[in-house]
Amino acid sequence: MSSLSRSRAFLAATLLLAGTLTVMTRAAGGRASQTLEVAVGQPGAPIPSTLYGIFFEDINFGADGGLYPERVKNRSFEFPESLMGWQKAVPAGGTFEVRTDDPVGPRNPHYLRITSEDGAHPFGVRNDGFRGIGVEQGGHYTISVVARRRTGDAATLRFDLQDTSGTTSSASATIALTGSTWASYSAPFVATRTEARGRLAVYVDGAGAIDVDVVSLYPDDTFNHRKNGLRADLVQLLKDMHPGFIRFPGGCIVEGRYLDGRYRWKETIGEVSDRRLIVNRWNNEFVDKPAPDYYQSFGLGFYEYFLLAEDLGASPLPILNCGMACQFNSSELAPMDQLEPYIQDALDLIEFANGPVTSTWGKKRADLGHPAPFNMKLLGVGNEQWGPQYIERFAVFQKRLKAAHPEVRLVSSADPFTDRENFKTQWAKLRELNADLVDEHFYRPPAWFFQNATRYDSYPRTGPHIFAGEYAAHTKPVGSGESRNVWEAALAEAAWMTGLERNADLVDMSSYAPLFGHVDAWQWSPNLIWFDNLRSFGTPNYYVQQMFGANRGTRLLTVKADGAILSGQHDLFATASLDEPAGEVIVKIVNSADAEVPLKVVLPGVKDGNARVTVLTAEPMAENSLTAPTAVSPAESPAPVSGSAIERTVPKHSLTVIRVKKG
Ligand code: AHR
């Protein structure tokens, strides 16, 4: 299938997922006062610590060019087009060529030879970065390179961070080479001015040739100052969500268009320069959003994902290929009698994450610097798979993995088309198999989320638990790229999340999708967090996730209005919980109407004093941006508790979270 028709197939499929578009319009005008009764004295089911989490997929330049803060694109010249991202830094005075004779190593076969003809006029190349290279004034970076002298007097490399025109330099470093065999060199690099879309030039000083490979410009200031660490502002945004888990690395990239292009976790650990790059599945998925320079260098690999989970205090949930390529693409299958390598990958991953340092894979983890286990308790078998092909493969995985590791809970895939017959059939089979967790995905219009806040109220309470693993309200057709992160969508998600929380006896986990989008290099919209080379911001949807994540609670409480559980009546959605360690009651209220509502929230047993009230509200089409990153963001204020009740008017189109000491 051509790339165009593949992309159309994906769009058609996702349009089917989207259903009918509806815009949030609700009656304006004065609203009658409502009384909400919170059963403070009758704590219900425990709320899993994993209820609100995050799903990271390498889409929209989320890894290379995003969370993985390497500034140099194609640093090892291993892209299929070896010089992609590189060009001459000066018009004349030398040559450059990609070579493969006597490389740095067998897993890194290409390198660049730069020859300068005239010692008085250095010749060099420059790298475009990921839609430019960003450096901050005063920021500390490290330049590193693997290099060797080849011919002539040339023995020094000069690195220059230039603006787009190549005229002004904002940082410079020189590295003197000591010999004619491959060696690693590095130098500090301090930016004297901010450059959002700079270029890194590499010059050969002196007449002669120098070979270079693994050319890197890396910030020193990574999250938790980890070596080969992650972009600090982006991880901080994740941390502020208080995620209970992190699902990684996808998404469709786990499956690959064909099995050959699937994600293989073992290829992503160890020496960074030895990690063999592959094309990113989103490289040309959508013809109108081509990203021919989108590859996975795996600088962010499985070891780094586990460290990230640890830094976030989140439970790691890796997803592995189950012998099926993406069913939106080739649907290629590994024959049933050839599943062994896939199963072994899963067994080895569990050993890598949790095994003793005396085990083969536990030792590899220890050698990488982490002797303590990562305490992985969750593992996903496949991403969005459907049909009998999935069930038969999942059954084999389940049998083998459960026999060896009953302690690891397996996540299985529901059919992503939740309205078709196979969704029910697949669920029934997974129920028969006594699956642990079933992963349901929803990319739907806002109206769907409001209407489906009660979805899980009627699910059976026996059998598999729920992971609402990918969801986002789309105001325009899914896959069109036209949906934006407007407040209307975020509010719909908030209403739906009250339903997730109310059903926390069944719903163990949930996550918005996708997580990241580079403003100049995205394929999919909306996304939770947007960024450019230097800045980032949380969308209104992000602040909804953050408010739920930071105010999860540990035991459910019911919220009633007029004697009935409040789940959408009067355009109001609510959920409540007890935060036992904090000794606080938490109430979350969504008002989806176009009018404010006076509320009395009755909290029997709660003593008079002050509650903390956090409100998130905006006009339906409001959004955040790089220049107005918190235009839609929560505001906190105190509210008096009198006679075990709080009287308060909730604004139109709002999410309100009340926290109050239980007494
Ligand atoms: O989140 C974007 C994509 O949507 C994911 O890769 C896939 O699982 C779903 O189709």
Boltz pocket constraint, residues with backbone or C-beta under 6 A from the ligand:
constraints:
  - pocket:
      binder: B
      contacts: [[A, 57], [A, 59], [A, 250], [A, 251], [A, 252], [A, 253], [A, 383], [A, 384], [A, 470], [A, 513], [A, 514], [A, 524]]
      max_distance: 6.0
